[in-house]
Amino acid sequence: MEFVQDLEDRMLFAVPKKGRIYETCIELLKGCDIHFNRSSRQDIALVTNLPIALVFLPAADIAKYVGDGKVDLGITGQDIIEESKVEVRQVEELGFGKCRLCIEVPVQGECQSLESLVGKRIVTSFVNCATALFEPLDRAAGKKTTVQHVSGSVEAACALGLADGIVDLVETGESMRAAGLHDIHTMMETQSVLIANKKTTHGDLIEKIASRVRGVITAKKYVLCTYNIERKNLNEAKKITPGRLSPTVSSLDSHEGWVAVSSMIEKKAKGEVLDKLTELGATDIMVMAFQSCRV
C-alpha cells in the first residue's frame, strides 16, 4: 500500500518493458536527465529527481493505458496506436523504431496482389488494422476475408498452412525473406512516438519532458561547427552553414576583417561541410558533439 501511495501526485510515464526499442528508450530517458532505479522484479520505478513514476508495460498495451487509463505519457509505435483504436495526443516523433506495416505473401504463392487475397485467410497480431483494410474490399467483391489473431511467429503461418497472407511489421525484411515471403502492400509507415493522455492533469510536466526529448533528438542529429572566416566570404559561408535558424557571428578583435562563426550542422553532412569551408578559406574549423540542447 505504501508503494501505491507513492504514486499519488506523480505523473505516470509508460515505457516498453522489453523488445526491440527498450534499450533505445532507456538511453532517451538518461538523455532527458530522468533518474531512476528499477528492480528487476518491479514494473514501476520512481523517478528520483522529478515527480514521475515510470511504468514498464508491453509495448502493445501502452497506447491503451494512455488513451483509456490513468497513464499520462508513454512511448509506443504509431502502428500500436492505430491498432488500439484509442484517442491520444501525439506529442513528438522520436525517429527510432522505424518500419512498415505490410501485407506479406509467399514468393511462390498464388496470391500476389491485395485484391487476390480478398476472401482468403490472413493471420496477424494487427487484427483491427487488417480488418479495416479488407472490409471495404470484401463488400465490393461480395466475399469474406478471414482475419485471425496470432501473437508470435506470424511469418510461419503461411508455410504451416494457417494463412494465405499475413500482416506484419517489416524493418530490414530479413525475417520475411527467410520465411520465403515478400511484401505486396504497405499499409502504413510507423515509428516510435511520445504520446499523452488527453485528460492528463500534468500538462506542464509533459511539456517539460517533451522539450527535453526534442533536445536529445536534436543533439543526435546535429553537431556544433565553429570556424573563423574573412568577413568578405561570410555570406558564402552562411550558405554552407545556415544553422537551424541562423549562425552566430562575432568579430575577431585580433584579426581585422575576420569573424568567428558557430552554427549547428547535420551530423551526417559534416564531412562535406568541412570540405566546403576549407575551400572557402575558413580556418580553425572545429566540430563538437553535444548531449542535449533546447531548440
C-alpha positions as CSV (number, residue, x, y, z in Angstrom):
1,M,0.0,0.0,0.0
2,E,2.9,2.4,0.7
3,F,4.1,1.9,-2.9
4,V,0.7,2.7,-4.3
5,Q,0.6,5.9,-2.1
6,D,4.0,6.9,-3.5
7,L,2.3,7.1,-7.0
8,E,-0.1,9.8,-5.8
9,D,0.6,13.2,-7.4
10,R,3.2,11.7,-9.7
11,M,2.9,11.7,-13.5
12,L,2.7,8.1,-14.9
13,F,5.1,7.6,-17.8
14,A,4.8,4.2,-19.6
15,V,7.9,2.7,-21.3
16,P,8.2,-0.6,-23.2
17,K,9.4,-3.2,-20.7
18,K,11.3,-5.2,-23.3
19,G,11.6,-5.7,-27.1
20,R,13.5,-4.0,-29.9
21,I,13.1,-0.4,-28.7
22,Y,13.6,-1.0,-24.9
23,E,17.3,-0.1,-24.8
24,T,16.8,3.0,-27.0
25,C,14.0,4.2,-24.7
26,I,16.3,3.8,-21.7
27,E,19.0,5.8,-23.4
28,L,16.4,8.5,-24.2
29,L,15.4,8.7,-20.6
30,K,19.0,9.1,-19.5
31,G,19.5,11.8,-22.1
32,C,16.4,13.6,-20.6
33,D,18.1,13.5,-17.2
34,I,15.4,11.3,-15.8
35,H,17.0,9.4,-12.8
36,F,15.5,6.2,-11.6
37,N,16.4,2.8,-10.1
38,R,14.5,-0.2,-11.4
39,S,14.4,-3.5,-9.6
40,S,14.5,-6.5,-12.0
41,R,11.2,-7.7,-10.4
42,Q,9.4,-4.4,-10.5
43,D,7.4,-2.9,-13.4
44,I,7.2,0.5,-11.6
45,A,10.2,2.8,-10.9
46,L,10.0,6.1,-9.1
47,V,12.0,8.9,-10.6
48,T,14.2,10.5,-8.0
49,N,14.6,14.0,-9.5
50,L,11.1,14.6,-10.9
51,P,7.5,13.8,-9.7
52,I,7.3,10.9,-12.2
53,A,6.7,7.2,-11.9
54,L,7.9,5.0,-14.8
55,V,5.6,2.2,-15.6
56,F,7.1,-0.6,-17.7
57,L,4.5,-2.3,-19.9
58,P,4.3,-4.4,-23.0
59,A,4.6,-2.0,-26.0
60,A,1.4,-3.3,-27.4
61,D,-0.5,-2.2,-24.3
62,I,0.9,1.3,-23.8
63,A,-1.5,3.2,-26.2
64,K,-4.5,1.6,-24.4
65,Y,-3.2,2.6,-20.9
66,V,-2.6,6.1,-22.1
67,G,-5.8,6.5,-24.1
68,D,-8.2,4.8,-21.7
69,G,-6.4,4.5,-18.4
70,K,-4.6,6.8,-16.0
71,V,-1.2,6.8,-17.6
72,D,-0.2,10.3,-18.6
73,L,2.6,9.8,-21.0
74,G,4.0,6.9,-23.0
75,I,6.4,5.7,-25.7
76,T,4.9,3.4,-28.3
77,G,4.7,2.9,-32.1
78,Q,2.3,4.6,-34.4
79,D,1.2,1.1,-35.6
80,I,0.2,0.3,-32.0
81,I,-1.9,3.4,-31.7
82,E,-3.7,2.6,-34.9
83,E,-4.3,-1.0,-33.8
84,S,-5.5,0.0,-30.3
85,K,-8.2,2.4,-31.7
86,V,-7.7,4.9,-28.8
87,E,-7.6,8.7,-28.7
88,V,-4.3,10.0,-27.6
89,R,-2.3,13.2,-28.3
90,Q,0.9,12.5,-30.3
91,V,3.5,14.8,-28.7
92,E,6.7,14.0,-30.6
93,E,8.0,11.7,-33.3
94,L,11.1,10.0,-31.8
95,G,12.9,9.0,-35.0
96,F,13.6,5.4,-34.0
97,G,11.7,2.1,-34.3
98,K,11.0,2.9,-37.9
99,C,9.4,0.2,-40.0
100,R,6.4,-0.5,-42.3
101,L,3.2,-2.4,-41.6
102,C,2.8,-4.6,-44.7
103,I,0.8,-7.4,-46.3
104,E,3.2,-10.3,-47.0
105,V,2.6,-13.4,-49.1
106,P,4.7,-16.4,-50.2
107,V,7.0,-15.5,-53.0
108,Q,5.8,-18.6,-55.0
109,G,2.2,-18.4,-53.8
110,E,-0.9,-17.9,-56.0
111,C,-1.9,-14.6,-54.3
112,Q,0.4,-11.8,-55.5
113,S,-1.8,-8.7,-55.1
114,L,-4.0,-7.2,-52.4
115,E,-7.2,-8.0,-54.4
116,S,-6.2,-11.6,-54.8
117,L,-6.3,-12.0,-51.0
118,V,-9.9,-10.9,-50.7
119,G,-11.9,-13.9,-49.4
120,K,-8.7,-15.7,-48.2
121,R,-7.1,-16.2,-44.8
122,I,-5.0,-13.5,-43.1
123,V,-3.0,-14.1,-39.9
124,T,-1.7,-11.2,-37.9
125,S,-1.4,-9.5,-34.5
126,F,-2.8,-6.4,-36.1
127,V,-6.4,-7.6,-36.4
128,N,-8.1,-4.2,-36.3
129,C,-5.8,-2.8,-39.0
130,A,-6.2,-5.8,-41.2
131,T,-10.0,-5.8,-40.8
132,A,-10.2,-2.1,-41.6
133,L,-8.2,-2.7,-44.8
134,F,-10.2,-5.7,-46.1
135,E,-13.7,-4.8,-45.1
136,P,-14.3,-2.4,-48.0
137,L,-12.6,-4.8,-50.4
138,D,-14.9,-7.6,-49.1
139,R,-18.0,-5.5,-49.6
140,A,-17.0,-4.7,-53.2
141,A,-16.2,-8.3,-54.0
142,G,-19.1,-9.9,-52.1
143,K,-16.6,-12.1,-50.2
144,K,-15.4,-12.5,-46.6
145,T,-11.7,-12.4,-45.7
146,T,-10.9,-14.3,-42.5
147,V,-8.6,-12.4,-40.2
148,Q,-7.1,-14.5,-37.4
149,H,-5.0,-13.3,-34.5
150,V,-1.6,-14.8,-33.8
151,S,0.7,-13.0,-31.4
152,G,4.0,-14.6,-32.3
153,S,5.8,-16.4,-35.2
154,V,3.4,-14.8,-37.7
155,E,5.9,-15.4,-40.6
156,A,5.5,-19.1,-40.2
157,A,1.7,-19.0,-40.7
158,C,1.8,-19.4,-44.5
159,A,4.3,-22.2,-44.5
160,L,2.4,-24.1,-41.9
161,G,-0.9,-23.8,-43.8
162,L,-2.6,-21.4,-41.5
163,A,-2.8,-18.4,-43.8
164,D,-2.6,-17.3,-47.4
165,G,-1.1,-14.0,-46.3
166,I,0.0,-12.1,-43.2
167,V,0.1,-8.6,-41.9
168,D,3.3,-7.8,-40.1
169,L,5.9,-5.2,-39.4
170,V,8.9,-5.1,-41.8
171,E,12.1,-3.4,-40.7
172,T,15.0,-4.8,-42.6
173,G,13.0,-7.6,-44.3
174,E,15.4,-10.4,-43.3
175,S,12.9,-12.4,-41.3
176,M,10.4,-12.0,-44.1
177,R,12.7,-13.3,-46.8
178,A,14.0,-16.1,-44.6
179,A,10.4,-17.3,-44.4
180,G,10.0,-17.2,-48.2
181,L,7.7,-14.2,-48.1
182,H,7.7,-10.8,-49.8
183,D,5.6,-7.7,-49.2
184,I,3.0,-6.7,-51.7
185,H,1.3,-3.7,-50.0
186,T,2.4,-1.2,-47.4
187,M,-0.4,-0.3,-45.0
188,M,1.5,2.4,-43.1
189,E,4.9,3.6,-42.2
190,T,5.5,3.8,-38.5
191,Q,8.0,4.9,-35.9
192,S,8.1,5.3,-32.1
193,V,6.3,8.4,-30.7
194,L,5.8,10.1,-27.5
195,I,2.0,10.2,-26.7
196,A,0.0,11.9,-24.0
197,N,-3.3,11.3,-22.3
198,K,-5.8,13.9,-23.5
199,K,-7.2,14.2,-19.9
200,T,-3.9,14.5,-18.1
201,T,-3.6,17.0,-15.3
202,H,0.2,17.1,-15.7
203,G,0.3,19.3,-18.8
204,D,3.3,21.4,-17.7
205,L,5.4,18.5,-16.7
206,I,4.6,16.7,-20.0
207,E,5.8,19.8,-21.9
208,K,9.0,19.9,-19.9
209,I,9.7,16.2,-20.8
210,A,8.7,16.9,-24.4
211,S,11.2,19.8,-24.5
212,R,14.0,17.5,-23.1
213,V,13.1,14.8,-25.6
214,R,13.3,17.3,-28.5
215,G,16.7,18.4,-27.2
216,V,18.1,14.8,-27.1
217,I,16.8,14.1,-30.6
218,T,18.3,17.3,-31.9
219,A,21.7,16.5,-30.2
220,K,21.7,13.2,-32.0
221,K,21.0,14.8,-35.4
222,Y,23.3,17.9,-35.2
223,V,26.8,18.9,-34.2
224,L,28.2,22.3,-33.4
225,C,30.6,23.7,-36.0
226,T,32.8,26.7,-35.2
227,Y,35.3,28.4,-37.5
228,N,37.0,31.7,-38.5
229,I,36.4,33.3,-41.9
230,E,37.2,36.6,-43.6
231,R,34.1,38.8,-43.5
232,K,34.2,39.2,-47.3
233,N,33.4,35.4,-47.5
234,L,30.8,35.4,-44.7
235,N,27.7,35.3,-47.0
236,E,29.0,32.3,-48.8
237,A,29.9,30.6,-45.5
238,K,26.4,31.2,-44.3
239,K,25.1,29.3,-47.2
240,I,27.2,26.3,-46.2
241,T,26.3,26.6,-42.5
242,P,22.9,28.2,-42.3
243,G,22.2,26.7,-38.9
244,R,18.7,25.8,-37.7
245,L,17.7,29.5,-37.6
246,S,20.9,31.4,-38.3
247,P,24.6,31.1,-37.5
248,T,26.1,33.1,-34.6
249,V,28.7,35.6,-35.9
250,S,31.1,37.7,-33.8
251,S,34.1,39.9,-34.8
252,L,37.7,38.8,-34.1
253,D,39.5,41.5,-32.2
254,S,42.9,40.1,-33.1
255,H,42.3,39.9,-36.8
256,E,40.7,42.8,-38.6
257,G,38.3,41.8,-41.3
258,W,37.7,38.3,-39.8
259,V,34.8,36.9,-37.9
260,A,34.1,33.8,-35.8
261,V,31.1,31.7,-36.7
262,S,29.3,29.0,-34.8
263,S,26.4,27.0,-36.3
264,M,24.6,23.7,-35.9
265,I,25.1,21.4,-38.8
266,E,23.7,18.0,-39.6
267,K,26.0,15.3,-38.3
268,K,25.6,13.2,-41.5
269,A,26.8,16.1,-43.6
270,K,29.8,17.3,-41.5
271,G,32.4,15.9,-43.9
272,E,31.1,17.8,-46.9
273,V,30.5,20.9,-44.8
274,L,34.1,21.0,-43.6
275,D,35.5,20.4,-47.1
276,K,33.5,23.4,-48.4
277,L,34.5,25.7,-45.6
278,T,38.2,24.8,-46.1
279,E,37.9,25.5,-49.8
280,L,36.4,28.9,-48.9
281,G,39.4,29.8,-46.7
282,A,37.9,29.1,-43.3
283,T,40.4,28.3,-40.5
284,D,40.4,26.8,-37.0
285,I,37.4,24.7,-38.0
286,M,36.1,22.5,-35.2
287,V,33.1,20.2,-34.8
288,M,31.8,19.3,-31.3
289,A,29.1,16.9,-30.3
290,F,26.6,17.7,-27.5
291,Q,24.4,15.5,-25.4
292,S,21.3,17.7,-25.3
293,C,20.0,21.2,-26.1
294,R,16.8,23.2,-26.2
295,V,15.5,24.2,-29.6
